[in-house]
C-alpha cells in the first residue's frame, strides 16, 4: 500500500452520491442479497444524532476509495444514567482494495479524530479479528449489553473501544442502536432504483435472508 497519495478528509455535499455508490459496491451481497448500507448512510446524514464533523472519505490519487462515519447514541446504565457514546459506520473500502491495510488506516485516523473531539467510547457491531487490531474488544468486557439480545446469546459481534481511558469505569447497562440504522426494506428498494442494476444473490455466510 502506498500511503503517500492517500488523503483522509471530511465528506462534502458533492461527495455524497459517489460515497453511496462506493458503499453499495462494497456491501453488495455481503450480508444479505443486495444491501441496505447505502440507504442507511443517505438517511443518517439528516439524523440529529449524526456527527457531521466525523464524516470522512479516503482518497488515493484523487479517487474515492473509502469512507467512515460516526453517530451519537447512549448506554442506558443500570444505575439510571444515560452515558453518551458513539457508534460507527458504515465503514468501507473499495472492494478491489480490501485486505490491503487501507481499512485499518482509515479506521485508526477517524478514531483519532473522534478522540480529539472528546468522545469517550465507540460501540458497534463488527468482527473482532479486524477491529481488535485497532483496540476494540468485546463490549461484554465492559459490562455493556446489546439491546434485545437474550443473556445466553452470542454477543461476540458487539464491540467497544474506549477513546478516553476509564470512560466506562463503573458503567454497566444496555447500548441502544440509533433508529436510523433500521432500514425499511421497501424504502431501500425504492432508493436502490436510482443506482445501476445489480443482481442480488443468496450466498453462503450471509447473515440476513
TISEDREN-888636 format. One record per residue (C-alpha): x, y, z. Coordinates in steps of 0.02 Angstrom, whole numbers, plus 50000, padded with zeros to 5 digits. Layout:
REM residues N
XYZ;...
REM end
This chain:
REM residues 209
500005000050000;500655017249952;500165029650088;500965044650004;499485047849889;498125045050019;497055058950090;495755056950228;494605071950232;492835077150280;491455071950161;490695086250061;488955087649989;489715084649818;490405067749875;488755060649933;488165051149780;489895044149746;490025038649928;488345029849919;488905021149760;490535015649844;489585008949994;488384999649882;489814991449786;490704986849948;489214978950036;488254971349891;487814953049928;488974952750079;487754951750225;486144949050125;485594948149944;485894965949886;486234978250028;485464992350129;487025001450191;486995014850054;485205019150101;485635019350286;487035031750251;485865042750150;484615043150295;485925045350431;486565061650359;484925070050406;484775062050578;485055073450729;486245060550802;487395061050650;489085069150687;489475079350532;491235083050594;491595064350597;491015060050420;492565055750319;493105049750149;494765042350094;495525046649925;497015039549833;497675049649686;496045059249687;494965043649679;493695039949815;494165023149893;493435023150069;492295031250196;491815030850380;490555040050488;490015041350670;488335043750756;487935048550936;486995036151044;486865031351228;487095017451352;485615016251469;486575012451627;485895000851759;486005014951887;484845026051785;486125036851698;486255039351510;488065038151454;488435046651289;489445036351167;489715034650980;489265020950859;490125019350692;489855015150511;489525010250380;491395009850353;492035003150188;493475001850068;493304999149880;493124980249851;494724978549748;495754986749886;495094977050035;496274966850146;497754977850099;497834989050253;496765003450191;495334999550310;496444999950465;497245016150407;495535024250386;494865017050549;496345022550655;496355040050581;494495042850608;494525035750785;495925048150823;494795062250760;493365056150871;494505055551022;495145073050986;493345079350991;493165072451167;492055057351137;492295043951268;491935027351183;491375018951022;490225003751019;489624994650864;489394978050776;490934970950694;492214957050676;493464956250818;494774948550702;494884965150609;494344978250735;495364970650877;496914976750785;496324994550818;495994992451003;494214985851006;493694971951121;492064963351167;490824975551243;490384962251370;492084965151450;491454982551496;489794975951562;488854983351413;487424973151341;486674973751167;484844978751171;483544964951145;484854951251147;484484936451262;485774934051400;486334917151334;486514923151153;488174925251065;488674943551080;490414941951005;489894953750864;489634968050987;491244977751011;491864992651111;493375003951120;493645017451250;494325033451174;494565041051348;495395028151461;494235023851606;492715032151525;491655016751555;492315012651729;490855008551841;489635008351695;488544993351659;486994994251552;486164992451383;486775000051221;485455007251104;485685006750915;485085023150837;483425020650748;484085027050581;485085010950562;483475000950545;483095002150360;481374997850294;481544985350151;480274994550044;481205011050065;482845002650019;482064995449861;481445012549806;483105020949844;484105007449755;483175010149591;484175026249566;485785015849550;486365004649407;485524987449412;486464973849505;485994955649532;485514950749709;486224933849758;485954922449906;487714917349956;488474906750095;488924916650250;487594929950230;486784934650396;485114940550331;483994932250203;
REM end
